[in-house]
Amino acid sequence: MKVSALACAAGLVLAGCGGSHGSAGGASKTLTIGVSLSLTGDFADPGKAAQRGYQLWADHINAAGGLLGKKVTIKVVDDLSSPTQVVTNYTNLITRDHVDLVFGPFSSLLTAPAGQIAKRFGFSFLEPAGGGPKVFAEHLNNLFFVQPAPVVASGQVFADYILSLPAAQRPKTAAYPSLDDPFSAPIADAIRARFEAAGIKTVYQGLYPAEAPDLTPVMAKAIAGNPDVIVSGSQSTDAYQQVKALIQLKYSPKFMFMSNGANSPVEFPDKVGANNTAGIFSAGDWFDGSPEPGSAQFTTEYTKKYGGTGQQIDTNSAEAYACGQLLEQVAAKTGKVDNATIISTLHSGAWPTLLGSLSWDADGSPKGTFHLVQWIDHQLLPVFPAATAKHTPLLTKPAWNG
């Protein structure tokens, strides 16, 4: 089933969906999807990127006649990057605003409590940015993390690459500065376990709070043992602060991996300086030029609506767009998009998206793998594994140039 044909198929299906609460609109001519996103606060940059992806998909499906003949409206409210506010937002979207469906917020920190609210009211929960262990530990059968793998696995591709190198080229020592966050720290911890098992000595491991105004003291401790590799369990703002602190401290490791922040093709070079990105690794699930279903169309639509180039598209936008692709496929297959149908349908089979083919276990944890990406010549490029690489990895991170 080709995703490019899904919009037409979904638009032609005019089956009624019933009029009960959360039933995808009933007899209404519109289908409203509620979303709580971080438009302000610590997660504002990726939150806004996700908003662009959600809205772009709505524009795409509406241009094709809507979903099941209904015009899709995305209703976004700001959660201030707050776990407390996200609970209030989803409760209000469902009980006060009576939205038909909901999509997820940004970050595991917000997704875990939000998923519980969706479950309580019987709503499906397609979410593009909450894949930390605590999310799946909730055992929510209504939740589907719309990325190829759980976030802990995003660091595994970096560990795979490092451990594939000849012994003489591998780092001997490592530091692991991490944000105290259910998304970030587990990624660094998983890499550390593999590195230590392979004989790479840990010279620093520590957590810092989200409220830390200056990470220079943290990074000074991290580099005291002269680590060959720095593995950063980071989000966005703190990732920028880490790089700035290392520049100030005049320390450039041989290898550097950042779980998040560095995978933003626009915000990262803007915040740390375009000449300070070279050689930094991160993990990714979508890249410009990807051959996956719907990717080329997504890129064309995105650049037409928001400007820029395909290289400048944030993967958070692609992940949010993929939530819509999945909804299209449920509609095309079943003729319905009520919450119960979405949940039961997605728990069976594999589903092609611009992120690749997705499938999940009973807790919504996906079963695929990520790409390793690296900043090379001011571009964020897939470099490992070889089957999807567009460039050979830089073996040593260049010195800071800021």
Residue, then its C-alpha position, 0 to 999 in steps of 0.5 A: m500500500k503506497v502512502s502517496a495513494l492514501a489521501c485519495a483512498a481516505g478521502l473517498v471513504l465516506a463511512g459514518c463514524g457514529g456520534s459518541h464521545g471521541s468518535a471522530g466527528g459523527a455527522s460533523k463535516t470536520l474532524t478535530i484533533g487536539v494536541s498539547l505542544s510546548l510552544t514556550g518553555d524548554f521544549a519550545d523549539p522541537g514543539k514548534a517543529a512538531q506543530r509544523g508537521y501536524q499542520l502540514w499533514a492536515d493541509h495535505i489531507n484536506a487538499a485531497g478532500g479530507l479524511l473520510g470526507k471530513k475537513v481535519t482541524i488541528k487544535v493546538v494548546d501550549d503546555l509551557s513544557s510542563p507535565t502538570q499543564v499537559v495533563t490539564n490540556y488533554t483533559n480539557l481538550i477531551t472533556r471540554d472541547h470534545v475533540d474527536l482524536v488527540f495526537g501526542p506532545f513533545s518529550s517523554l516527560l510530557t508524554a507519560p502523563a498525557g498518555q494516561i489521560a488519553k487512556r482514561f477517556g478511551f482515546s488512541f494516542l499516536e505520539p511522535a516524541g515520547g519514547g523513553p522507558k517510563v512511557f512504555a512502563e505505563h503499559l498503555n495499549n492505546l499509545f503508539f510511539v511514532q518513531p522506528a524504535p524506542v529512544v533508548a535504542s537511538g544511542q545503540v546505533f552510535a555504540d554499534y559504530i564505535l564498536s565496529l571500529p578497529a581497537a586502535q581507533r576506538p575511544k579509551t575513555a568516556a564522559y556521560p553528562s546527562l539531563d535528569d530527564p526520562f528521555s535523555a539519561p537512559i540513552a546515555d546509560a545504555i551506551r555507557a553499559r555497552f562501552e564499559a563492557a567493551g573496556i571503554k573506561t568511564v571517567y565521568q557520569g552525572l545528572y544535571p537538573a533542567e533548571a541549571p542556568d549554566l552548564t560550564p561547571v558540569m562540563a568542567k567536571a565531565i572533561a576533567g578526566n580528559p575523555d576521548v568521547i563525550v556522550s550527552g544525554s541531552q534535550s535541546t536547550d541543554a545541548y546548546q549549553q553543553v557545546k557553548a560550555l565546551i567551547q568556553l573551556k576549550y575542550s574538543p573531544k575526539f568523538m561526541f554524541m548528543s541524544n537530542g538537540a544536535n539533530s535539529p538542522v536549523e536550531f542547532p547551528d543557529k544556537v551554537g554557531a554553524n562552524n561548531t557543529a562539525g563532527i558531532f553525532s546524533a541519531g535520526d529517523w528521517f533525512d532529506g532524500s529518504p526513499e521511504p513512502g511519502s518522504a519526497q512529497f513531504t519535503t516538497e510540501y514542507t519547503k513550499k509552505y515553510g521555505g528553506t531546503g529539505q536539509q533544513i527540515d527538523t525531524n520532529s516535523a517528519e515524525a509528527y507528519a507520520c502520525g497523520q500518515l498512520l491515521e490515513q492508513v487506518a481510514a483507508k483500511t477500515g473506513k473508520v477512524d474512531n479511537a477503538t478502531i485506531i487502537s485495534t488496527l495499528h496493533s496488527g501488521a506493519w505500516p509504511t511511513l516516511l520514517g520507514s515501516l512501523s510496528w509496535d509491541a503491546d505497550g506501543s514500543p516500536k520494533g525498528t532501528f535508527h540511523l546514525v547522523q553526523w554534522i559534515d560540511h554544515q549538513l546533518l547526514p546519515v553516516f551509519p549503517a552503510a546501507t543508508a549512509k550518504h557520507t563516510p563518518l568523520l573519524t575525529k571531530p574537528a576542533w571548535n571554530g567559534 
